[in-house]
Amino acid sequence: MGAAAPDALRTRMVADLRARGAITSAEVEAAFLRVPRHLFAPEVTAEEVYGAPEAVFTKYNSQGKPVSSVSAPWLHAEMLEAAQVASGMTVLEVGSGGCNAALLAELVGDQSLVTTIDIDPDISARARKQLEEAGYGRVRVQEADGSKPIKDAPAQGFDRIIVTVGAADLSAAWLDQLAPEGRLVVPLRFRGLSRTIAFAREREHLRSDTLIVSGFVAMQGDSAHAPHVVRLSGADVRLVVDEDQPVDDKALAQAFTGPRHEQWTGVELSGSEGLLPRLEVWLAGAIAPYGRLRATKVAADRGLVGWVLDKGMPAVWNHDSLAYLTLRRDPDIPQESYELGVIAHGPSREHLAVHLADAVDRFDREARTTGQPVVRAYRHDDKEVPDEVTVDKPSVRLVVT
């Protein structure tokens, strides 16, 4: 393939990102046109790098799990648009893939204003080398735990902090080192969900204005916190429990072996409406405990579960029972439409099914047409925390409305 091929691929990629709405500003478009993305993933072809619908993984651990990647172009673009990076800003990137730091350098105009940090020495060294080779050698690359305070941080804080690894908490260091008018963009895991959230300051707390459905390799270091997984039927049906919510593994596994109760809500959604991702987040602020039921195709084929999507469905539980959302096709409506329902197991299955179905009905009545849910993050000593369902993290309490 000729030397001009990457340029043509890059131009086509940017046109595609513009068409799908991932790129909306001239500044982000110009940065994408300038950064030689293929130099940051030499393990694969340029066609794969510029056309990748998902991340390109660049390092795996000893168990074969990915620990570093170059994010998909659409996700890079949507995160940078959400960050609203402008010329002259200071930016901290947590998680060093190299490519995103180069894009940030283009956006701020001075490479030295960008600091990228990673706990893994191999990843830091790789990022340093590739940034140098791509012409971004003045970007500051540090090897350290990104959840801790950054040495030589600007006195007024970073104008933007962009996290490119999956986080289980909002580090106190990020809140402390974010400038008064700063923005924090972070892929945050909560209640079994993964959302990249753009936060801005609102008085003493943070308020979201953008939520992106996404997945990232998990953060390493002291802030890493894997979810608890309840095996309801071996590896085929699992309940994912975050934030150390109380759960009786044995009792729920026993409940799952018993009869099931179905309750249909009458709430319908279309395949193109994008309603389910909003409902999933909204429920995190409406009911607790709350997590995610995941199932394999084998489980579905055996009839162990209802229609559960690949990434799982919302679930609730108590001391001896559990309930989860499911879908069914509505044959009476010509367009692609589905009805939300609840399947429950255990001694109090009917009560739990009503509890979850009522929450879905309330969302349909009160929040269906109000846009994205809003996530607020409060420090634990903040007196403004409303008296509502909270998602308690080590450093912050989340409230979803």
N, C-alpha and C positions, 0 to 999 in steps of 0.2 A: 504494500500500500504506500502511495506517495507521501511525501513529507507534509503536503497541504491537507491531508485527510483529517487530522485532528481539528484543524480550524473549521473545516466544513461540518464536521460532526458537532462541534461546539455551537456553531451558528444554528444548526438544525435543532439542537437541544434547547437553546434559548427561545427559539420560535415556538417550540412545543410547550415550554413552561409558560410563555406569555399566553398562548391559546387556552391553556387549562386554568389560568388565573393564579398560578403559583408565583409568578413574577408580576408585580403590578407597578413598580416604580422604575424610572429611568436609571437611577443609581445602582440598584441591584442588577438590572439588565446589563449595564456596562461592566460591572464587576464580573459577572458570569462570562461575558464575552472575552475578558482579558485573562482570566486565570486558566492555565493549562491543566485542567482537571486530570487528564490521563497520567501526568507525572506523579500523582499521589497514589496511584494504584497500579504499579507496573506489573503486578501479578496477572492481570487480565488484559484483554485487548481494549483498544480505544473505543471500539463500538460498544463493548460492554459497559465501560465507564460512563460514556455520555448517554447511553440509552437505558441505564439500569433503573428498573422500576422499584428496586429495593436496595438496601445497603450492600456494598462490596466489602466482605470481611477480609481483614489484612493480618490478623493474628489470632491464634487459638491457644487455649491453655492446655495443660496436660490431660484434661478430661475431654478434650475436643470441643469445648465450648468457646465461641468467639468472645474475645476481650477487646478487640479494636476493629474499627471499620471506617470506610468513607461512606457517609450517608448518601441516600438516593438524592439526585438533583432536586426533585420537587420538594423534599423535606428541607434541604439546605435553604432553598429559596423561600419557603414559607416561614422558616424560623428567622431568616434575616429580615424579611418584610415585617414580621411581628416585632423584631428588636428595634426597628427604626434607627439604625446606626447612621450617623451623619459625620461629615468631615470634621476632623480635629478632636473627636471623642476618644477617651481612653476606654479600652475594652479588655476584659478578662475572659478567656475561653478556658473552661474546665473540661479536659479530655482532648488530647492532641492527635487529630487525624492528619493535620497539615493543610488539607484543602480549605477547610472553613477558615483557618487563620489567614490564608492567602486572600480569601474573599473579604474578610474583615479589613485586612491591610489596604485593599483597594478602596473600600468604603470610607475609611478614616483619612486616607491620603498620606499618612506618615506611618511606615511600618513599625517604628519603635513604640507607637502608642498601643500596640497589640501585644498582650501577654498570653501565651498558651501554656497550660500546665497539665502534667500527667504524672501519676504515681509510678507508672511502669517505666523503668529506665530504657528498655528496648523501644517502647513507643515514643518516648521523648527523643531518643537519639535518631530514630527514623524520621520523626517530624522535622527535627533540626536539619538533617541532611537533605530531605526532599524540599523543604522551604528554600534552602540555600541554592539547590540546583534549579529551582523554578524561578529564582530571582527575588526571593523574599527573605533574604538572609538577615535582615535587621529586625524581624519579628523576634520578640523575646520568648525563649523556650525555657521552661523551668521543669525540673523533676521534683515533684512534691505531692503531698496529699491535697487535692483540690478542695476538700471540705474544711481545711484549716486556713487561718489568716495567711495572706500572701505577703512575702517580704517585698519591700520597696513598693508597696501599693501607693497610689496617689493619695495625698493628704485629705483631699475632699471625697475620696472614694472613686470607684470606677463608674464611668457614665453608663456602661453596659456590662452586664455579666451574662454570658451565654454558656450554658452547660450542654455538653454533647455526649453525655453518658446518662444512663437511667439512674435517677436518684430516688431514694426512699425517704428523704427528708430535705427540708430547706435549711442548709447549714447556717448556723448563727454567724459564721464568718462572712457569708454572702450578704446577709442582712446588714452586718456592721460595715462592710466595705463597699456597699452600694451607695452611690452619690444621692443627694437629696432628690434630685430630679431623674434618677436613674431608672433603668428597666432591667428586669431579670427574666431571662427566658430559660426554662428548665424542663426536661422530660421527667415528670414526677409520677411515681407509682403510689397509688392510694386505693384502698378497698378493692384490690385485685385489678384495678384499671391502670392504664398507662396513657397519660396525656402530656403533650408538650404545652406548657402554659406560659404565656407572657404576662408578667406582673409589673405594675407600676405602684409607686407609693400612694397611699391614701391615709393621711394623718400618720399615725404610728404603726400602721399595718400595711400589708400589700393587697392589692386588688387585681384580679385577672381581667384582661380584655380580649384575650385570644386563647382558644383551646384547639389543639391539633391532635387528632388521633395518630399515634405513632408508637414505635418501639425502638429501644436502644439497648446496646450491651450494658450490663449492670455496672454501676460504680464499684470500685475497689477501695480498700482502706477502712478506716475506723467507722465511716458513716454507712458502709454497706450493711444491708439488713435484708436477708432473704425472707420471703413470705413463708408461713406455715402451710403445709399441704396435708389435707385430710384425705386419705384414700378411702373412698366410699365403696369402690369395687376394684381393688387392685390398682393398676396404673390406668385403667380404662375410664374411670369416673373419679374426679378429684374436686375437692372444694379448696379454693385458694383463699387463705385468711391472712390479711395484713394487719399491721399496727397492734399485734399481740392481743387481738380481741379474744375473749374467752370462748373456748369451744371444747366439747367432749368428743374426741375422735371416735372412741369406742361406741358411744351411744348413737352418734349419727350414722356410723357404718352399719350398726344394727338396724336403725330406722330405715335405711335405704333398702334393706332386704325385704321389708314389709310392703303391704299394699300401698298404692298411690291414689291420691285424690287430685282430680283436675277441676280447675275453675277458669272459665273464659271471661275476659273482661269486656268484650265489645269494643275495645280500643283498637283501631286499625292503623296500619302504617303502610306506606308504599316503599318500593325498593329504592326510589330516587329521592325520597324526602329527607334522608339523613336524620330521622327522628331518634332512632335507637341509641346512637352515641350520646345524644343530649340527655335522654332519659337515664342512661347508665350513670352519668355524672350527677344529675339531679337527685337520684335516689340515694346517693352517698350522703346527701345533706338532709334526707327525710327519714331514713330508717337506720336502725342499728340493733344488733350487729349486721354487717353487710359485706358480702364478698362475691366470689365468682365461681360458678360451677363449670368445669371443663370436662369434655368427654371425647373419646376417640370415635372414629367411624365404626370400629368393632362394637363399641357399646351401643351406638345407634342402631346398627344392623341387628343386634341381639334384642332390641327393644328395651334396653335398660333405662334409656332416657327419652324424653320427647325431642323435638327439633331444637337442638342446641347448636349455635353457630360455631365456626372453627375456633374463634377466640373466646368462646364461652358465653355464659349468660349470667345476669345478676341473680344472686341467691341470698336468702336470709335463713336464720336458724335460731333455735333456743336450746334448752338443755337436753331435749330428746327428739327433736323433729327438725326438718329442713324443708324449704320450698325454693323453687327457682322459676324464672321466666322461660317461656317457650313460645313458639310460633306455629301457626297453621295457615295454610292458604285458604282464602275466602273464594269459594267457587262461584258465588253469586255476583261477583264484581268482575267485569271483563278485564280491567287493567290489573297489573301486577300489584296485588294488595294482600296483606297478611294481618291476622288478628293475634294480639298478645294474650297469652294465657299463663296460668300458674299450675305447676305440678308440685305436689307436696307429699312427703313421707313422714311417718312417725305417729305416735299417739295423739299429738295435737296438730295433725296435718291440716284439718279443716280450718281451724283457727288461724294457723300460719298462712294458709292460702288466702284467706280473707284479708289478713294484714297486708300482704304484698299486693294483692289485687286492688285494695283501696288506695294504696300509694300510687299505683299506675293510673287509676282513675283520677286522682287529685292532680297528677301531672298533666293529664289530658285536659282537665278543666282550667287549671291555673297557669300552666307554664308552657304548654305546647307551642303557642304562637309568640312567645316572648324572646326568642333568640337563645343564644348560648347561656348556660348557667354561669353564674359568677362565683369564683373561688376566692375567698379572702384568707390570708395567712396572718395569724396573730402570734406574737411571742406569748409564752405561758404566763408572764406577769402583766400582760396587757389588760387593763380594766374595761376595755371596750368590747371584749368578747361577748357576743350576744348569747342569750340563754336558749340555745338551739342545739341540734345534733352536731357534735364536733368530731373531727377526725384528728386524733391526738398523735402527733409525731414527737420525736425526742426534742426538737428545737421549737416547733410551732404547733398551733392548733388550727386546723382548716375548718372553715364554715362554707358550705355550698348553698347558694340561694338561686 
